[in-house]
Amino acid sequence: MKNTILLILAIFITIVGFVPLLLIQSYRRFTDLDVFHLGVAVSLDHLWCKMIFGIDGHTVSAVIYKKIKEGDLSYEKYVKTVNWLFRDKSHCKSAYNFEYRSIK
């Protein structure tokens, strides 16, 4: 129960504070804004992967490509969609190679 209360508190603080902090940090980090925004985006992607698949430390792109590598071809449509969104035909494959194949 204690962890559930902490989770609810964390969600509330995130909802209230995310946009103001994003704006403040974006202003402060104006000179390296692309790097900062990429870091925030990757962190959010890790969060979504945890929420969707229950997997820590990976992006949705890498996990859906891994599902195909494991033989679940129902994820092909998701890989195609993500690749299209990023305008990169090998985005998910590159994410998979970076996140899974570089682990030793």
C-alpha positions in Angstrom: 0.0 0.0 0.0 2.9 2.4 0.8 4.3 2.0 -2.7 0.9 2.6 -4.3 0.6 5.9 -2.4 4.0 6.9 -3.5 3.1 6.1 -7.1 0.0 8.2 -6.9 2.0 11.0 -5.4 4.6 10.7 -8.1 2.0 10.8 -10.8 0.3 13.8 -9.3 3.6 15.7 -9.0 4.5 14.7 -12.6 1.2 15.9 -14.0 1.4 19.3 -12.1 5.1 19.9 -12.6 6.0 18.4 -16.0 5.2 21.2 -18.4 6.5 24.1 -16.2 9.8 22.2 -15.6 10.1 21.3 -19.2 9.7 25.0 -20.2 12.2 26.1 -17.5 14.8 23.5 -18.4 14.3 24.2 -22.1 15.0 27.9 -21.6 18.0 27.1 -19.4 19.5 24.6 -21.8 18.8 26.7 -25.0 22.3 26.1 -26.3 21.9 22.3 -26.3 18.1 22.1 -26.6 18.1 19.1 -29.1 20.2 17.0 -26.8 18.0 17.9 -23.8 14.8 17.2 -25.6 16.1 13.9 -27.0 17.0 12.8 -23.4 13.5 13.7 -22.2 11.9 11.8 -25.1 14.0 8.7 -24.5 13.2 8.7 -20.8 9.5 9.0 -21.7 9.9 6.2 -24.2 11.4 4.0 -21.4 8.4 4.8 -19.2 6.0 3.8 -21.9 7.8 0.6 -22.5 7.6 -0.2 -18.8 3.8 0.6 -18.9 3.0 -1.3 -22.1 5.4 -4.3 -21.9 6.6 -4.4 -18.2 10.2 -4.2 -19.4 12.7 -1.9 -17.8 15.5 0.0 -19.6 14.4 -0.3 -23.2 12.5 1.7 -25.7 9.2 0.7 -27.4 11.0 0.6 -30.8 13.6 -1.9 -29.6 11.0 -4.1 -27.9 8.6 -4.4 -30.8 11.4 -5.3 -33.1 12.6 -7.9 -30.6 9.1 -9.4 -30.6 9.4 -9.9 -34.4 12.9 -11.4 -34.0 11.4 -13.9 -31.5 8.8 -14.9 -34.1 5.7 -12.8 -33.2 4.9 -11.3 -36.6 1.8 -9.6 -35.3 4.2 -6.7 -34.3 5.2 -6.0 -38.0 2.5 -3.4 -38.3 3.8 -1.6 -35.2 7.3 -1.6 -36.5 6.2 -0.2 -39.9 4.2 2.5 -38.1 7.1 3.5 -35.8 9.6 3.5 -38.7 7.2 5.7 -40.7 6.8 8.1 -37.8 10.6 8.5 -37.6 10.9 8.6 -41.4 13.6 5.9 -41.1 13.0 2.4 -42.5 15.3 0.8 -40.0 14.6 2.9 -36.9 13.3 -0.1 -34.8 16.1 -2.4 -36.0 18.7 0.2 -35.1 17.1 0.6 -31.7 17.1 -3.1 -31.2 20.7 -3.4 -32.2 21.8 -0.5 -30.0 19.8 -1.7 -26.9 20.0 -5.5 -27.1 23.0 -6.4 -29.2 25.4 -4.1 -27.5 24.7 -5.7 -24.1 27.4 -8.2 -23.2 
